[in-house]
């Protein structure tokens, strides 16, 4: 059986509030993106120690660092150097919080993908060296705003890199947002299921008022009941981490706020939204017999 976690900043910028919610739902851990109005690479050593102590006192673990690594322009050498430093700081944070997983991306989306392919592979060589030397795994997330938006594209890049330190971090809802996305389950999942290292869950619809949009867990187009059963059948024992994204007031999730988590405004009403999504998720797990009634 997989474990369950939640992004702390999808609940609140107040870590204590997020940990309390995780405890109420008997989750196994939390994922760190921004805390106390700071993105992960700006958290200091004393703040890291404080986070670790609070998480341990809550009886939880940190399941990964949701770094913004390589959410940048592939052509910019200055951005490349800056993001290598972001990765260094997020690896430091991972070590300080006793996790070996750092989430990564593959540059802002530009078309056609093949025109940038060789450069993506080349840009990843130094991060691979860093991760290997530091004993961490880079979870490559499919994200529609980046070059790698689907499970199929994630499979292609992970195979091209050919490194055990870069593995797929699967987000089925992000496949819904991709222009050329397949049905997330079973199609998108099929590409990455053999070596998936981590999973984010949120739900989405393809035809919202302004295109694809996030909705409460269980109310979108993703067959999560089937997906959860498949995870267990396939022997996945990693983590499934709620990245709520939906809010009761949609204007609180403007894209520019999500792209800049240090802005913190996207955390507003996160506790209510995450509570609803956790309730819905646990209800689905009970219905399919993965959690006791």
LODOMAR-360096 format. One record per residue (C-alpha): x negated, y, z negated. Coordinates in steps of 0.5 Angstrom, whole numbers, plus 2048, in hexadecimal, padded with zeros to 3 digits. Last residue first. Example, Ala and Ser with C-alpha at 12.3 -4.5 7.8 and 13.67 -1.06 7.14 Angstrom:
% LODOMAR-360096
+------+-------+-----+
| east | north |  up |
+------+-------+-----+
|  7E5 |   7FE | 7F2 |
|  7E7 |   7F7 | 7F0 |
+------+-------+-----+
//
This chain:
% LODOMAR-360096
+------+-------+-----+
| east | north |  up |
+------+-------+-----+
|  81D |   804 | 7F2 |
|  816 |   801 | 7F3 |
|  812 |   804 | 7F8 |
|  810 |   800 | 7FF |
|  817 |   7FD | 7FF |
|  819 |   801 | 806 |
|  81E |   805 | 802 |
|  819 |   807 | 7FD |
|  814 |   809 | 801 |
|  81A |   80E | 805 |
|  81C |   810 | 7FE |
|  815 |   812 | 7FC |
|  814 |   816 | 802 |
|  81A |   81A | 801 |
|  819 |   81C | 7FA |
|  812 |   81E | 7FC |
|  814 |   822 | 802 |
|  819 |   825 | 7FD |
|  814 |   827 | 7F8 |
|  80F |   829 | 7FD |
|  814 |   82E | 7FF |
|  816 |   831 | 7F8 |
|  80E |   831 | 7F6 |
|  80C |   834 | 7FD |
|  811 |   83A | 7FC |
|  80B |   83F | 7FE |
|  805 |   83B | 7FF |
|  805 |   83E | 806 |
|  803 |   845 | 803 |
|  7FC |   842 | 801 |
|  7F8 |   846 | 806 |
|  7F2 |   841 | 805 |
|  7F6 |   83C | 809 |
|  7F5 |   840 | 80F |
|  7F7 |   83C | 815 |
|  7FE |   83A | 811 |
|  7FF |   842 | 810 |
|  7FE |   843 | 817 |
|  803 |   83E | 819 |
|  809 |   841 | 815 |
|  80B |   83D | 80F |
|  80E |   841 | 80B |
|  813 |   843 | 810 |
|  816 |   83C | 810 |
|  81A |   83E | 809 |
|  81B |   837 | 806 |
|  814 |   835 | 808 |
|  811 |   830 | 80C |
|  80A |   82F | 80C |
|  80A |   829 | 807 |
|  803 |   826 | 808 |
|  805 |   820 | 804 |
|  7FF |   81B | 804 |
|  7FF |   814 | 806 |
|  7F8 |   810 | 803 |
|  7F4 |   80A | 805 |
|  7F7 |   803 | 804 |
|  7F9 |   802 | 80B |
|  7FA |   7FA | 80C |
|  7FD |   7FA | 813 |
|  804 |   7F8 | 810 |
|  803 |   7FD | 80B |
|  802 |   803 | 810 |
|  808 |   800 | 814 |
|  80D |   800 | 80E |
|  80B |   808 | 80D |
|  80C |   809 | 815 |
|  813 |   805 | 815 |
|  815 |   80A | 810 |
|  812 |   810 | 812 |
|  815 |   80F | 819 |
|  813 |   816 | 81B |
|  819 |   81B | 81E |
|  81A |   81F | 818 |
|  81F |   81F | 812 |
|  81B |   81A | 80E |
|  816 |   81F | 80B |
|  819 |   826 | 80B |
|  818 |   829 | 812 |
|  812 |   82C | 816 |
|  813 |   82F | 81D |
|  812 |   82E | 824 |
|  815 |   833 | 829 |
|  817 |   83A | 826 |
|  81E |   838 | 824 |
|  81C |   831 | 823 |
|  81B |   82C | 828 |
|  816 |   827 | 827 |
|  818 |   826 | 81F |
|  813 |   825 | 81A |
|  811 |   821 | 814 |
|  80B |   821 | 80F |
|  806 |   81C | 80E |
|  7FE |   81C | 80E |
|  7FA |   816 | 80E |
|  7F3 |   813 | 80D |
|  7EE |   80F | 80F |
|  7F1 |   80C | 816 |
|  7ED |   806 | 818 |
|  7F1 |   801 | 81C |
|  7F8 |   806 | 81C |
|  7F5 |   80B | 820 |
|  7F8 |   80A | 827 |
|  7FE |   806 | 825 |
|  800 |   80C | 820 |
|  802 |   811 | 826 |
|  806 |   80B | 829 |
|  80A |   808 | 823 |
|  80B |   80D | 821 |
|  809 |   814 | 823 |
|  80D |   814 | 829 |
|  808 |   816 | 82E |
|  805 |   81D | 82E |
|  804 |   821 | 835 |
|  806 |   828 | 832 |
|  803 |   826 | 82B |
|  808 |   829 | 825 |
|  80B |   822 | 825 |
|  804 |   81F | 824 |
|  803 |   824 | 81E |
|  808 |   820 | 81B |
|  805 |   819 | 81B |
|  7FE |   81C | 818 |
|  7F9 |   817 | 818 |
|  7F2 |   818 | 815 |
|  7EE |   814 | 81A |
|  7E7 |   812 | 819 |
|  7E0 |   815 | 819 |
|  7DB |   813 | 814 |
|  7DA |   80C | 818 |
|  7D8 |   80F | 81E |
|  7D9 |   80E | 825 |
|  7DA |   815 | 827 |
|  7DE |   813 | 82E |
|  7E2 |   80E | 82A |
|  7E4 |   813 | 825 |
|  7E6 |   818 | 82A |
|  7EA |   813 | 82E |
|  7EE |   811 | 828 |
|  7EF |   818 | 826 |
|  7F2 |   819 | 82D |
|  7F7 |   814 | 82D |
|  7F9 |   815 | 826 |
|  7FB |   81C | 828 |
|  7F9 |   824 | 828 |
|  7F1 |   823 | 829 |
|  7EF |   82A | 82C |
|  7F2 |   82E | 827 |
|  7F9 |   831 | 825 |
|  7FC |   82A | 826 |
|  7F9 |   827 | 820 |
|  7F6 |   820 | 820 |
|  7F2 |   820 | 81A |
|  7EA |   81D | 81A |
|  7E9 |   81B | 813 |
|  7E2 |   81C | 812 |
|  7DF |   817 | 80D |
|  7DA |   818 | 808 |
|  7D3 |   815 | 806 |
|  7CF |   81C | 806 |
|  7CA |   819 | 80B |
|  7CF |   816 | 810 |
|  7D4 |   81D | 80F |
|  7CE |   821 | 811 |
|  7CC |   81D | 817 |
|  7D3 |   81D | 819 |
|  7D4 |   824 | 818 |
|  7CE |   825 | 81D |
|  7D0 |   821 | 822 |
|  7D7 |   824 | 822 |
|  7D6 |   829 | 827 |
|  7D3 |   825 | 82C |
|  7D9 |   821 | 82C |
|  7DE |   827 | 82D |
|  7D9 |   82A | 832 |
|  7DA |   823 | 837 |
|  7E1 |   824 | 836 |
|  7E2 |   82B | 838 |
|  7E4 |   82B | 83F |
|  7E8 |   824 | 83D |
|  7EC |   828 | 839 |
|  7EF |   82C | 83E |
|  7F1 |   830 | 83B |
|  7EF |   834 | 834 |
|  7F2 |   832 | 82D |
|  7EE |   835 | 828 |
|  7E8 |   830 | 825 |
|  7E8 |   829 | 823 |
|  7EA |   828 | 81C |
|  7E8 |   826 | 816 |
|  7EA |   823 | 80F |
|  7E5 |   821 | 80A |
|  7E5 |   81A | 806 |
|  7E0 |   818 | 801 |
|  7E4 |   81A | 7FB |
|  7E1 |   81B | 7F4 |
|  7E3 |   822 | 7F3 |
|  7DC |   825 | 7F3 |
|  7DA |   821 | 7F9 |
|  7DF |   823 | 7FD |
|  7DE |   82A | 7FB |
|  7D7 |   82A | 7FD |
|  7D9 |   826 | 804 |
|  7DE |   82C | 804 |
|  7D8 |   831 | 804 |
|  7D4 |   82E | 809 |
|  7DA |   82D | 80E |
|  7DB |   835 | 80D |
|  7D4 |   836 | 80E |
|  7D5 |   832 | 815 |
|  7DB |   836 | 816 |
|  7D7 |   83D | 816 |
|  7D1 |   83A | 81B |
|  7D7 |   838 | 820 |
|  7DA |   83E | 81F |
|  7D4 |   842 | 821 |
|  7D3 |   83D | 827 |
|  7DA |   83F | 829 |
|  7DC |   83B | 82F |
|  7E0 |   836 | 82B |
|  7E4 |   83B | 828 |
|  7E6 |   839 | 821 |
|  7EA |   834 | 81D |
|  7E4 |   830 | 81C |
|  7E4 |   82F | 815 |
|  7EA |   832 | 811 |
|  7E9 |   82D | 80C |
|  7EE |   829 | 808 |
|  7EA |   826 | 803 |
|  7EC |   81F | 801 |
|  7F0 |   81A | 7FC |
|  7EE |   81E | 7F6 |
|  7F0 |   819 | 7F0 |
|  7F6 |   819 | 7EB |
|  7F7 |   818 | 7E4 |
|  7F8 |   81F | 7E2 |
|  7F2 |   820 | 7DE |
|  7EE |   81E | 7E4 |
|  7F1 |   823 | 7E9 |
|  7F0 |   829 | 7E4 |
|  7E9 |   827 | 7E2 |
|  7E7 |   826 | 7EA |
|  7EB |   82D | 7EB |
|  7E7 |   830 | 7E6 |
|  7E0 |   82D | 7E8 |
|  7E2 |   830 | 7EF |
|  7E3 |   836 | 7EC |
|  7DD |   837 | 7E9 |
|  7D9 |   834 | 7EF |
|  7DD |   83A | 7F3 |
|  7E2 |   839 | 7F8 |
|  7E1 |   83D | 7FF |
|  7E1 |   836 | 803 |
|  7E7 |   834 | 801 |
|  7EB |   83A | 802 |
|  7ED |   83F | 7FC |
|  7F3 |   842 | 7FA |
|  7F3 |   83E | 7F3 |
|  7F2 |   837 | 7F7 |
|  7F2 |   836 | 7FF |
|  7F1 |   82F | 802 |
|  7F1 |   82A | 7FD |
|  7F5 |   823 | 7FE |
|  7F8 |   820 | 7F7 |
|  7F8 |   81A | 7F4 |
|  7FC |   813 | 7F2 |
|  803 |   816 | 7F2 |
|  808 |   815 | 7EC |
|  80D |   81A | 7EF |
|  80D |   81E | 7E8 |
|  805 |   81D | 7E8 |
|  804 |   820 | 7EF |
|  809 |   826 | 7ED |
|  805 |   827 | 7E7 |
|  7FF |   827 | 7EB |
|  801 |   82C | 7F0 |
|  804 |   831 | 7EB |
|  7FD |   830 | 7E7 |
|  7F9 |   832 | 7EE |
|  7FD |   839 | 7EE |
|  7FC |   83A | 7F6 |
|  803 |   836 | 7F6 |
|  806 |   830 | 7F9 |
|  803 |   830 | 800 |
|  7FD |   833 | 7FD |
|  7FC |   82C | 7F9 |
|  7FD |   828 | 7FF |
|  800 |   821 | 7FD |
|  7FE |   81A | 7FB |
|  801 |   813 | 7FC |
|  7FD |   80C | 7FC |
|  7FE |   807 | 802 |
|  800 |   800 | 800 |
+------+-------+-----+
//
